Amino acid sequence: MIEGVANVWVPVEDTDRALDFYQNSLGFSLVKRDGQWAEVEIGGLNIGLNGREPGGAGSGGGTVITFQPEAGLDATIEDLKGRGVEFPAEVSDHEWGRVATFKDSEGNDLQLYEPPS
């Protein structure tokens, strides 16, 4: 099923402003910056700061926990579907990996992430 947490990401309105806060106010170190995506780290905790898409979730979105699937993305999706977990959208393929989004019992977004092979 789930092997571990791959990442925690926080949707942000302004990546520069968010980086300033996480680095200068909280003391996180910059790990990576790529356009509207940035990763910061402190004490082994890695947080992705993800710029919101125009017309996207807006201020209604929140933190997303992304899990590493134990047996591969597709097999884990099938296993979770068998346990009643609903995946409202198809797997999203990107150059940086594949993502499947689902919701917990309270309506919070969760994801499975598989890096590129």
N, CA, C and O atoms as a GROMACS GRO file, in nm:
protein
  468
    1MET      N    1   0.081  -0.119   0.000
    1MET     CA    2   0.000   0.000   0.000
    1MET      C    3   0.086   0.126   0.000
    1MET      O    4   0.144   0.160  -0.103
    2ILE      N    5   0.095   0.194   0.113
    2ILE     CA    6   0.171   0.319   0.123
    2ILE      C    7   0.306   0.288   0.189
    2ILE      O    8   0.312   0.220   0.292
    3GLU      N    9   0.413   0.338   0.128
    3GLU     CA   10   0.548   0.312   0.178
    3GLU      C   11   0.599   0.424   0.267
    3GLU      O   12   0.673   0.400   0.362
    4GLY      N   13   0.561   0.546   0.236
    4GLY     CA   14   0.608   0.661   0.312
    4GLY      C   15   0.557   0.789   0.251
    4GLY      O   16   0.485   0.786   0.152
    5VAL      N   17   0.595   0.901   0.309
    5VAL     CA   18   0.557   1.032   0.256
    5VAL      C   19   0.662   1.073   0.154
    5VAL      O   20   0.781   1.076   0.185
    6ALA      N   21   0.617   1.106   0.034
    6ALA     CA   22   0.708   1.152  -0.070
    6ALA      C   23   0.734   1.302  -0.056
    6ALA      O   24   0.846   1.349  -0.078
    7ASN      N   25   0.630   1.375  -0.020
    7ASN     CA   26   0.645   1.520  -0.011
    7ASN      C   27   0.521   1.579   0.054
    7ASN      O   28   0.413   1.520   0.051
    8VAL      N   29   0.537   1.694   0.112
    8VAL     CA   30   0.426   1.776   0.157
    8VAL      C   31   0.438   1.905   0.076
    8VAL      O   32   0.544   1.967   0.074
    9TRP      N   33   0.330   1.945   0.010
    9TRP     CA   34   0.338   2.070  -0.063
    9TRP      C   35   0.226   2.163  -0.023
    9TRP      O   36   0.117   2.121   0.015
   10VAL      N   37   0.258   2.291  -0.031
   10VAL     CA   38   0.167   2.396   0.011
   10VAL      C   39   0.140   2.485  -0.110
   10VAL      O   40   0.233   2.544  -0.165
   11PRO      N   41   0.014   2.496  -0.153
   11PRO     CA   42  -0.018   2.590  -0.261
   11PRO      C   43   0.004   2.733  -0.214
   11PRO      O   44  -0.038   2.769  -0.104
   12VAL      N   45   0.069   2.814  -0.295
   12VAL     CA   46   0.099   2.953  -0.257
   12VAL      C   47   0.055   3.047  -0.369
   12VAL      O   48   0.057   3.012  -0.486
   13GLU      N   49   0.017   3.167  -0.330
   13GLU     CA   50  -0.021   3.271  -0.428
   13GLU      C   51   0.103   3.334  -0.491
   13GLU      O   52   0.101   3.368  -0.610
   14ASP      N   53   0.210   3.351  -0.413
   14ASP     CA   54   0.329   3.420  -0.459
   14ASP      C   55   0.451   3.341  -0.410
   14ASP      O   56   0.482   3.342  -0.291
   15THR      N   57   0.518   3.273  -0.502
   15THR     CA   58   0.630   3.187  -0.465
   15THR      C   59   0.744   3.267  -0.403
   15THR      O   60   0.805   3.221  -0.306
   16ASP      N   61   0.774   3.385  -0.455
   16ASP     CA   62   0.882   3.467  -0.399
   16ASP      C   63   0.851   3.506  -0.254
   16ASP      O   64   0.937   3.498  -0.167
   17ARG      N   65   0.728   3.549  -0.232
   17ARG     CA   66   0.688   3.588  -0.096
   17ARG      C   67   0.693   3.468  -0.002
   17ARG      O   68   0.739   3.481   0.112
   18ALA      N   69   0.646   3.351  -0.049
   18ALA     CA   70   0.648   3.231   0.033
   18ALA      C   71   0.791   3.188   0.065
   18ALA      O   72   0.820   3.149   0.178
   19LEU      N   73   0.880   3.196  -0.034
   19LEU     CA   74   1.021   3.162  -0.010
   19LEU      C   75   1.082   3.255   0.094
   19LEU      O   76   1.155   3.211   0.183
   20ASP      N   77   1.053   3.382   0.082
   20ASP     CA   78   1.104   3.478   0.180
   20ASP      C   79   1.058   3.440   0.321
   20ASP      O   80   1.139   3.442   0.414
   21PHE      N   81   0.931   3.404   0.337
   21PHE     CA   82   0.879   3.366   0.467
   21PHE      C   83   0.946   3.240   0.520
   21PHE      O   84   0.995   3.237   0.633
   22TYR      N   85   0.948   3.133   0.437
   22TYR     CA   86   1.002   3.006   0.484
   22TYR      C   87   1.153   3.013   0.510
   22TYR      O   88   1.203   2.951   0.604
   23GLN      N   89   1.226   3.090   0.428
   23GLN     CA   90   1.371   3.101   0.448
   23GLN      C   91   1.405   3.200   0.559
   23GLN      O   92   1.478   3.166   0.652
   24ASN      N   93   1.353   3.322   0.551
   24ASN     CA   94   1.397   3.429   0.640
   24ASN      C   95   1.321   3.434   0.772
   24ASN      O   96   1.378   3.474   0.873
   25SER      N   97   1.194   3.395   0.772
   25SER     CA   98   1.119   3.397   0.898
   25SER      C   99   1.130   3.266   0.973
   25SER      O  100   1.138   3.266   1.096
   26LEU      N  101   1.130   3.154   0.900
   26LEU     CA  102   1.131   3.023   0.966
   26LEU      C  103   1.267   2.953   0.964
   26LEU      O  104   1.287   2.857   1.038
   27GLY      N  105   1.359   3.000   0.882
   27GLY     CA  106   1.494   2.942   0.881
   27GLY      C  107   1.512   2.818   0.795
   27GLY      O  108   1.610   2.746   0.812
   28PHE      N  109   1.418   2.791   0.703
   28PHE     CA  110   1.432   2.677   0.611
   28PHE      C  111   1.541   2.707   0.509
   28PHE      O  112   1.568   2.823   0.478
   29SER      N  113   1.604   2.602   0.456
   29SER     CA  114   1.703   2.615   0.349
   29SER      C  115   1.637   2.587   0.215
   29SER      O  116   1.551   2.500   0.205
   30LEU      N  117   1.677   2.660   0.112
   30LEU     CA  118   1.627   2.635  -0.023
   30LEU      C  119   1.695   2.510  -0.078
   30LEU      O  120   1.817   2.499  -0.077
   31VAL      N  121   1.614   2.416  -0.125
   31VAL     CA  122   1.665   2.294  -0.185
   31VAL      C  123   1.665   2.307  -0.337
   31VAL      O  124   1.761   2.270  -0.404
   32LYS      N  125   1.554   2.362  -0.390
   32LYS     CA  126   1.537   2.367  -0.536
   32LYS      C  127   1.437   2.476  -0.570
   32LYS      O  128   1.342   2.501  -0.495
   33ARG      N  129   1.459   2.541  -0.684
   33ARG     CA  130   1.364   2.640  -0.736
   33ARG      C  131   1.351   2.617  -0.885
   33ARG      O  132   1.451   2.610  -0.957
   34ASP      N  133   1.226   2.604  -0.932
   34ASP     CA  134   1.199   2.585  -1.074
   34ASP      C  135   1.069   2.657  -1.106
   34ASP      O  136   0.961   2.601  -1.090
   35GLY      N  137   1.079   2.781  -1.152
   35GLY     CA  138   0.960   2.859  -1.184
   35GLY      C  139   0.874   2.883  -1.061
   35GLY      O  140   0.921   2.939  -0.962
   36GLN      N  141   0.749   2.840  -1.068
   36GLN     CA  142   0.656   2.858  -0.957
   36GLN      C  143   0.660   2.743  -0.856
   36GLN      O  144   0.573   2.734  -0.769
   37TRP      N  145   0.760   2.658  -0.866
   37TRP     CA  146   0.779   2.547  -0.771
   37TRP      C  147   0.909   2.574  -0.696
   37TRP      O  148   1.010   2.610  -0.756
   38ALA      N  149   0.905   2.556  -0.564
   38ALA     CA  150   1.026   2.566  -0.483
   38ALA      C  151   1.018   2.461  -0.374
   38ALA      O  152   0.909   2.427  -0.327
   39GLU      N  153   1.133   2.410  -0.333
   39GLU     CA  154   1.140   2.316  -0.221
   39GLU      C  155   1.230   2.374  -0.115
   39GLU      O  156   1.340   2.422  -0.143
   40VAL      N  157   1.182   2.368   0.009
   40VAL     CA  158   1.260   2.413   0.124
   40VAL      C  159   1.270   2.298   0.223
   40VAL      O  160   1.189   2.205   0.220
   41GLU      N  161   1.372   2.304   0.311
   41GLU     CA  162   1.397   2.193   0.404
   41GLU      C  163   1.447   2.247   0.536
   41GLU      O  164   1.519   2.346   0.543
   42ILE      N  165   1.405   2.178   0.642
   42ILE     CA  166   1.460   2.202   0.775
   42ILE      C  167   1.447   2.072   0.855
   42ILE      O  168   1.340   2.012   0.860
   43GLY      N  169   1.555   2.031   0.916
   43GLY     CA  170   1.553   1.913   1.002
   43GLY      C  171   1.502   1.787   0.936
   43GLY      O  172   1.440   1.703   1.002
   44GLY      N  173   1.525   1.772   0.806
   44GLY     CA  174   1.481   1.653   0.734
   44GLY      C  175   1.340   1.664   0.678
   44GLY      O  176   1.296   1.573   0.607
   45LEU      N  177   1.268   1.771   0.707
   45LEU     CA  178   1.134   1.792   0.652
   45LEU      C  179   1.145   1.874   0.525
   45LEU      O  180   1.195   1.986   0.527
   46ASN      N  181   1.098   1.817   0.415
   46ASN     CA  182   1.100   1.882   0.285
   46ASN      C  183   0.958   1.930   0.254
   46ASN      O  184   0.863   1.852   0.260
   47ILE      N  185   0.943   2.059   0.222
   47ILE     CA  186   0.813   2.115   0.187
   47ILE      C  187   0.822   2.177   0.049
   47ILE      O  188   0.912   2.257   0.022
   48GLY      N  189   0.730   2.141  -0.038
   48GLY     CA  190   0.721   2.201  -0.170
   48GLY      C  191   0.626   2.319  -0.166
   48GLY      O  192   0.516   2.309  -0.112
   49LEU      N  193   0.668   2.430  -0.222
   49LEU     CA  194   0.583   2.549  -0.234
   49LEU      C  195   0.540   2.556  -0.380
   49LEU      O  196   0.622   2.579  -0.468
   50ASN      N  197   0.412   2.538  -0.404
   50ASN     CA  198   0.360   2.524  -0.540
   50ASN      C  199   0.272   2.642  -0.574
   50ASN      O  200   0.167   2.663  -0.513
   51GLY      N  201   0.316   2.722  -0.674
   51GLY     CA  202   0.236   2.836  -0.718
   51GLY      C  203   0.101   2.790  -0.770
   51GLY      O  204   0.093   2.695  -0.848
   52ARG      N  205  -0.004   2.858  -0.728
   52ARG     CA  206  -0.140   2.824  -0.772
   52ARG      C  207  -0.157   2.855  -0.920
   52ARG      O  208  -0.103   2.952  -0.971
   53GLU      N  209  -0.233   2.770  -0.987
   53GLU     CA  210  -0.268   2.794  -1.126
   53GLU      C  211  -0.377   2.902  -1.131
   53GLU      O  212  -0.468   2.901  -1.048
   54PRO      N  213  -0.370   2.994  -1.228
   54PRO     CA  214  -0.479   3.090  -1.243
   54PRO      C  215  -0.610   3.015  -1.266
   54PRO      O  216  -0.615   2.923  -1.347
   55GLY      N  217  -0.714   3.054  -1.196
   55GLY     CA  218  -0.842   2.987  -1.211
   55GLY      C  219  -0.848   2.853  -1.140
   55GLY      O  220  -0.942   2.776  -1.160
   56GLY      N  221  -0.747   2.824  -1.059
   56GLY     CA  222  -0.743   2.697  -0.988
   56GLY      C  223  -0.820   2.703  -0.858
   56GLY      O  224  -0.922   2.770  -0.848
   57ALA      N  225  -0.770   2.632  -0.758
   57ALA     CA  226  -0.841   2.618  -0.631
   57ALA      C  227  -0.850   2.749  -0.554
   57ALA      O  228  -0.933   2.761  -0.464
   58GLY      N  229  -0.768   2.848  -0.589
   58GLY     CA  230  -0.772   2.974  -0.517
   58GLY      C  231  -0.740   2.957  -0.371
   58GLY      O  232  -0.666   2.866  -0.333
   59SER      N  233  -0.796   3.042  -0.289
   59SER     CA  234  -0.764   3.036  -0.147
   59SER      C  235  -0.833   2.920  -0.077
   59SER      O  236  -0.809   2.898   0.042
   60GLY      N  237  -0.918   2.844  -0.147
   60GLY     CA  238  -0.985   2.730  -0.086
   60GLY      C  239  -0.896   2.608  -0.076
   60GLY      O  240  -0.931   2.513  -0.006
   61GLY      N  241  -0.782   2.609  -0.146
   61GLY     CA  242  -0.692   2.494  -0.142
   61GLY      C  243  -0.612   2.493  -0.014
   61GLY      O  244  -0.613   2.589   0.062
   62GLY      N  245  -0.541   2.384   0.009
   62GLY     CA  246  -0.460   2.376   0.129
   62GLY      C  247  -0.345   2.280   0.108
   62GLY      O  248  -0.318   2.236  -0.003
   63THR      N  249  -0.279   2.249   0.216
   63THR     CA  250  -0.165   2.158   0.214
   63THR      C  251  -0.205   2.023   0.159
   63THR      O  252  -0.315   1.974   0.186
   64VAL      N  253  -0.116   1.962   0.082
   64VAL     CA  254  -0.140   1.830   0.026
   64VAL      C  255  -0.026   1.739   0.070
   64VAL      O  256   0.091   1.776   0.060
   65ILE      N  257  -0.059   1.620   0.120
   65ILE     CA  258   0.042   1.520   0.154
   65ILE      C  259   0.050   1.423   0.037
   65ILE      O  260  -0.051   1.370  -0.008
   66THR      N  261   0.171   1.400  -0.009
   66THR     CA  262   0.195   1.311  -0.122
   66THR      C  263   0.268   1.188  -0.071
   66THR      O  264   0.374   1.198  -0.008
   67PHE      N  265   0.211   1.070  -0.098
   67PHE     CA  266   0.265   0.944  -0.049
   67PHE      C  267   0.340   0.868  -0.158
   67PHE      O  268   0.310   0.881  -0.276
   68GLN      N  269   0.437   0.788  -0.115
   68GLN     CA  270   0.508   0.697  -0.204
   68GLN      C  271   0.434   0.565  -0.206
   68GLN      O  272   0.417   0.504  -0.101
   69PRO      N  273   0.390   0.519  -0.323
   69PRO     CA  274   0.324   0.389  -0.328
   69PRO      C  275   0.426   0.276  -0.313
   69PRO      O  276   0.536   0.283  -0.367
   70GLU      N  277   0.388   0.175  -0.239
   70GLU     CA  278   0.479   0.063  -0.211
   70GLU      C  279   0.500  -0.027  -0.332
   70GLU      O  280   0.613  -0.068  -0.360
   71ALA      N  281   0.393  -0.057  -0.404
   71ALA     CA  282   0.400  -0.155  -0.513
   71ALA      C  283   0.385  -0.090  -0.650
   71ALA      O  284   0.339  -0.156  -0.743
   72GLY      N  285   0.421   0.035  -0.665
   72GLY     CA  286   0.401   0.105  -0.791
   72GLY      C  287   0.267   0.176  -0.791
   72GLY      O  288   0.174   0.137  -0.721
   73LEU      N  289   0.258   0.281  -0.869
   73LEU     CA  290   0.141   0.366  -0.869
   73LEU      C  291   0.013   0.293  -0.909
   73LEU      O  292  -0.086   0.298  -0.837
   74ASP      N  293   0.015   0.226  -1.023
   74ASP     CA  294  -0.106   0.162  -1.074
   74ASP      C  295  -0.157   0.052  -0.980
   74ASP      O  296  -0.277   0.043  -0.955
   75ALA      N  297  -0.068  -0.030  -0.929
   75ALA     CA  298  -0.108  -0.138  -0.837
   75ALA      C  299  -0.165  -0.080  -0.707
   75ALA      O  300  -0.261  -0.133  -0.652
   76THR      N  301  -0.106   0.028  -0.659
   76THR     CA  302  -0.153   0.089  -0.535
   76THR      C  303  -0.290   0.153  -0.555
   76THR      O  304  -0.376   0.144  -0.467
   77ILE      N  305  -0.312   0.216  -0.670
   77ILE     CA  306  -0.443   0.272  -0.700
   77ILE      C  307  -0.549   0.162  -0.698
   77ILE      O  308  -0.654   0.179  -0.636
   78GLU      N  309  -0.522   0.051  -0.764
   78GLU     CA  310  -0.618  -0.059  -0.768
   78GLU      C  311  -0.645  -0.114  -0.628
   78GLU      O  312  -0.759  -0.144  -0.593
   79ASP      N  313  -0.540  -0.126  -0.548
   79ASP     CA  314  -0.557  -0.175  -0.411
   79ASP      C  315  -0.646  -0.081  -0.331
   79ASP      O  316  -0.737  -0.125  -0.261
   80LEU      N  317  -0.618   0.049  -0.341
   80LEU     CA  318  -0.696   0.147  -0.264
   80LEU      C  319  -0.840   0.155  -0.314
   80LEU      O  320  -0.933   0.170  -0.234
   81LYS      N  321  -0.860   0.145  -0.445
   81LYS     CA  322  -0.997   0.143  -0.498
   81LYS      C  323  -1.074   0.025  -0.439
   81LYS      O  324  -1.192   0.037  -0.408
   82GLY      N  325  -1.007  -0.089  -0.425
   82GLY     CA  326  -1.069  -0.207  -0.365
   82GLY      C  327  -1.107  -0.186  -0.220
   82GLY      O  328  -1.190  -0.258  -0.165
   83ARG      N  329  -1.046  -0.087  -0.157
   83ARG     CA  330  -1.076  -0.054  -0.017
   83ARG      C  331  -1.174   0.062  -0.007
   83ARG      O  332  -1.199   0.115   0.102
   84GLY      N  333  -1.231   0.102  -0.120
   84GLY     CA  334  -1.332   0.207  -0.120
   84GLY      C  335  -1.282   0.348  -0.142
   84GLY      O  336  -1.360   0.442  -0.134
   85VAL      N  337  -1.152   0.365  -0.170
   85VAL     CA  338  -1.097   0.498  -0.194
   85VAL      C  339  -1.132   0.540  -0.336
   85VAL      O  340  -1.116   0.463  -0.431
   86GLU      N  341  -1.180   0.664  -0.350
   86GLU     CA  342  -1.220   0.715  -0.481
   86GLU      C  343  -1.113   0.809  -0.537
   86GLU      O  344  -1.062   0.895  -0.466
   87PHE      N  345  -1.082   0.791  -0.664
   87PHE     CA  346  -0.987   0.876  -0.737
   87PHE      C  347  -1.069   0.955  -0.839
   87PHE      O  348  -1.109   0.900  -0.942
   88PRO      N  349  -1.096   1.085  -0.812
   88PRO     CA  350  -1.185   1.162  -0.898
   88PRO      C  351  -1.130   1.195  -1.036
   88PRO      O  352  -1.206   1.235  -1.124
   89ALA      N  353  -1.001   1.180  -1.057
   89ALA     CA  354  -0.940   1.214  -1.186
   89ALA      C  355  -0.844   1.104  -1.228
   89ALA      O  356  -0.807   1.017  -1.150
   90GLU      N  357  -0.804   1.110  -1.354
   90GLU     CA  358  -0.706   1.016  -1.407
   90GLU      C  359  -0.567   1.048  -1.350
   90GLU      O  360  -0.545   1.154  -1.292
   91VAL      N  361  -0.475   0.954  -1.367
   91VAL     CA  362  -0.336   0.977  -1.329
   91VAL      C  363  -0.281   1.092  -1.415
   91VAL      O  364  -0.304   1.096  -1.536
   92SER      N  365  -0.210   1.183  -1.352
   92SER     CA  366  -0.150   1.297  -1.420
   92SER      C  367  -0.003   1.266  -1.447
   92SER      O  368   0.074   1.242  -1.354
   93ASP      N  369   0.034   1.267  -1.575
   93ASP     CA  370   0.172   1.237  -1.614
   93ASP      C  371   0.249   1.366  -1.640
   93ASP      O  372   0.201   1.456  -1.710
   94HIS      N  373   0.370   1.375  -1.583
   94HIS     CA  374   0.455   1.493  -1.596
   94HIS      C  375   0.598   1.446  -1.622
   94HIS      O  376   0.630   1.329  -1.600
   95GLU      N  377   0.684   1.536  -1.666
   95GLU     CA  378   0.825   1.499  -1.686
   95GLU      C  379   0.892   1.463  -1.555
   95GLU      O  380   0.991   1.390  -1.554
   96TRP      N  381   0.839   1.513  -1.442
   96TRP     CA  382   0.897   1.488  -1.310
   96TRP      C  383   0.830   1.372  -1.238
   96TRP      O  384   0.866   1.342  -1.124
   97GLY      N  385   0.733   1.306  -1.302
   97GLY     CA  386   0.671   1.188  -1.242
   97GLY      C  387   0.522   1.180  -1.268
   97GLY      O  388   0.466   1.259  -1.344
   98ARG      N  389   0.459   1.083  -1.204
   98ARG     CA  390   0.315   1.059  -1.219
   98ARG      C  391   0.246   1.081  -1.084
   98ARG      O  392   0.300   1.046  -0.979
   99VAL      N  393   0.127   1.140  -1.089
   99VAL     CA  394   0.053   1.174  -0.967
   99VAL      C  395  -0.091   1.127  -0.980
   99VAL      O  396  -0.154   1.143  -1.085
  100ALA      N  397  -0.142   1.068  -0.873
  100ALA     CA  398  -0.283   1.031  -0.864
  100ALA      C  399  -0.340   1.097  -0.739
  100ALA      O  400  -0.290   1.075  -0.629
  101THR      N  401  -0.444   1.177  -0.756
  101THR     CA  402  -0.503   1.250  -0.644
  101THR      C  403  -0.629   1.178  -0.596
  101THR      O  404  -0.709   1.130  -0.676
  102PHE      N  405  -0.644   1.173  -0.465
  102PHE     CA  406  -0.765   1.118  -0.404
  102PHE      C  407  -0.797   1.201  -0.280
  102PHE      O  408  -0.719   1.288  -0.242
  103LYS      N  409  -0.910   1.174  -0.218
  103LYS     CA  410  -0.951   1.251  -0.101
  103LYS      C  411  -0.960   1.160   0.021
  103LYS      O  412  -0.990   1.041   0.010
  104ASP      N  413  -0.932   1.220   0.137
  104ASP     CA  414  -0.952   1.143   0.260
  104ASP      C  415  -1.099   1.152   0.301
  104ASP      O  416  -1.181   1.208   0.228
  105SER      N  417  -1.132   1.097   0.414
  105SER     CA  418  -1.271   1.093   0.459
  105SER      C  419  -1.329   1.231   0.487
  105SER      O  420  -1.451   1.246   0.495
  106GLU      N  421  -1.243   1.332   0.503
  106GLU     CA  422  -1.288   1.468   0.535
  106GLU      C  423  -1.284   1.561   0.416
  106GLU      O  424  -1.312   1.680   0.429
  107GLY      N  425  -1.248   1.508   0.298
  107GLY     CA  426  -1.244   1.589   0.177
  107GLY      C  427  -1.111   1.655   0.150
  107GLY      O  428  -1.101   1.737   0.058
  108ASN      N  429  -1.007   1.622   0.229
  108ASN     CA  430  -0.874   1.677   0.205
  108ASN      C  431  -0.806   1.605   0.090
  108ASN      O  432  -0.821   1.483   0.075
  109ASP      N  433  -0.732   1.678   0.008
  109ASP     CA  434  -0.659   1.618  -0.103
  109ASP      C  435  -0.538   1.541  -0.054
  109ASP      O  436  -0.461   1.591   0.028
  110LEU      N  437  -0.521   1.423  -0.104
  110LEU     CA  438  -0.402   1.341  -0.083
  110LEU      C  439  -0.356   1.296  -0.221
  110LEU      O  440  -0.434   1.295  -0.316
  111GLN      N  441  -0.230   1.258  -0.232
  111GLN     CA  442  -0.178   1.214  -0.361
  111GLN      C  443  -0.086   1.095  -0.345
  111GLN      O  444  -0.028   1.072  -0.239
  112LEU      N  445  -0.076   1.019  -0.453
  112LEU     CA  446   0.028   0.918  -0.469
  112LEU      C  447   0.124   0.973  -0.574
  112LEU      O  448   0.080   1.029  -0.674
  113TYR      N  449   0.254   0.957  -0.551
  113TYR     CA  450   0.355   1.009  -0.644
  113TYR      C  451   0.451   0.899  -0.682
  113TYR      O  452   0.502   0.826  -0.596
  114GLU      N  453   0.478   0.887  -0.812
  114GLU     CA  454   0.576   0.792  -0.862
  114GLU      C  455   0.675   0.870  -0.949
  114GLU      O  456   0.636   0.932  -1.047
  115PRO      N  457   0.804   0.867  -0.913
  115PRO     CA  458   0.903   0.942  -0.992
  115PRO      C  459   0.917   0.882  -1.132
  115PRO      O  460   0.876   0.768  -1.155
  116PRO      N  461   0.975   0.959  -1.224
  116PRO     CA  462   0.993   0.904  -1.359
  116PRO      C  463   1.086   0.784  -1.355
  116PRO      O  464   1.177   0.776  -1.272
  117SER      N  465   1.061   0.690  -1.446
  117SER     CA  466   1.147   0.571  -1.450
  117SER      C  467   1.262   0.586  -1.545
  117SER      O  468   1.343   0.494  -1.558
   0.00000   0.00000   0.00000
